[in-house]
């Protein structure tokens, strides 16, 4: 995940970045001191933490310009005051966090990740027909020959002519885990877990977990639970 932190106060940027890294060390963060710097960046971001009260181009004007430029990043406003809260909705702000209290950061990050995940889609070309699937609807993937079956929560399955290892590369860090040489599962659909198997919601299928993946799968699942406990 890529995050921008745009705030003119160096000490606060350092404090916020520390909180974000405590939430997830793997997150990539780029700092900006001014709104204009952010607008001039050629990088794309999943989430933008944006201070409202900045000299020059303030956060609200920066957000409006971002939306005019068709930037769909999640915007989380940072401020010491609440007088701008109604204007925040005009630019589709996702959250509004007081700089004096960052206790809401974890909930905001969890909710943002959920929204990001629900936005993401995959495209499957199946026998001349093209299907778009929301990642949030995919329960598991199964290898067959040189291709992959993809099963969704509605009981449907699709044939992809890409190998499972290709899908594993695409879905890493998106809430999926390769439990076996033949299976990738969505951690969001794990119903129960044993040392050598996992049962999935929606399908009620029980799939094998290879011995060499047991420990890593357990750790990945526990970490997923910690991050998403409010929606599981």
Rosetta blueprint (number, residue, H / E / L):
1 X L
2 X E
3 X E
4 X E
5 X E
6 X E
7 X L
8 X L
9 X L
10 X H
11 X H
12 X H
13 X H
14 X H
15 X H
16 X H
17 X H
18 X H
19 X H
20 X H
21 X H
22 X H
23 X H
24 X L
25 X L
26 X L
27 X L
28 X E
29 X E
30 X E
31 X E
32 X E
33 X L
34 X L
35 X H
36 X H
37 X H
38 X H
39 X H
40 X H
41 X L
42 X L
43 X L
44 X L
45 X L
46 X L
47 X E
48 X E
49 X E
50 X E
51 X E
52 X L
53 X L
54 X L
55 X L
56 X L
57 X L
58 X L
59 X H
60 X H
61 X H
62 X H
63 X H
64 X H
65 X H
66 X H
67 X H
68 X H
69 X L
70 X L
71 X L
72 X L
73 X L
74 X E
75 X E
76 X E
77 X E
78 X E
79 X E
80 X L
81 X L
82 X L
83 X L
84 X L
85 X H
86 X H
87 X H
88 X H
89 X H
90 X H
91 X H
92 X L
93 X L
94 X L
95 X E
96 X E
97 X E
98 X E
99 X L
100 X L
101 X L
102 X H
103 X H
104 X H
105 X H
106 X H
107 X H
108 X H
109 X H
110 X H
111 X H
112 X H
113 X H
114 X H
115 X H
116 X H
117 X H
118 X H
119 X H
120 X L
121 X E
122 X E
123 X E
124 X E
125 X E
126 X E
127 X L
128 X L
129 X E
130 X E
131 X E
132 X E
133 X E
134 X E
135 X H
136 X H
137 X H
138 X E
139 X E
140 X E
141 X E
142 X E
143 X E
144 X E
145 X L
146 X L
147 X E
148 X E
149 X E
150 X E
151 X E
152 X E
153 X L
154 X L
155 X L
156 X L
157 X E
158 X E
159 X E
160 X E
161 X L
162 X L
163 X L
164 X H
165 X H
166 X H
167 X H
168 X H
169 X H
170 X H
171 X H
172 X L
173 X L
174 X L
175 X L
176 X E
177 X E
178 X E
179 X E
180 X E
181 X L
182 X L
183 X E
184 X E
185 X E
186 X E
187 X H
188 X H
189 X H
190 X E
191 X E
192 X E
193 X E
194 X L
195 X L
196 X L
197 X E
198 X E
199 X E
200 X E
201 X L
202 X L
203 X L
204 X L
205 X L
206 X E
207 X E
208 X E
209 X L
210 X L
211 X H
212 X H
213 X H
214 X H
215 X H
216 X H
217 X H
218 X H
219 X H
220 X H
221 X H
222 X H
223 X H
224 X H
225 X H
226 X H
227 X H
228 X H
229 X H
230 X H
231 X H
232 X L
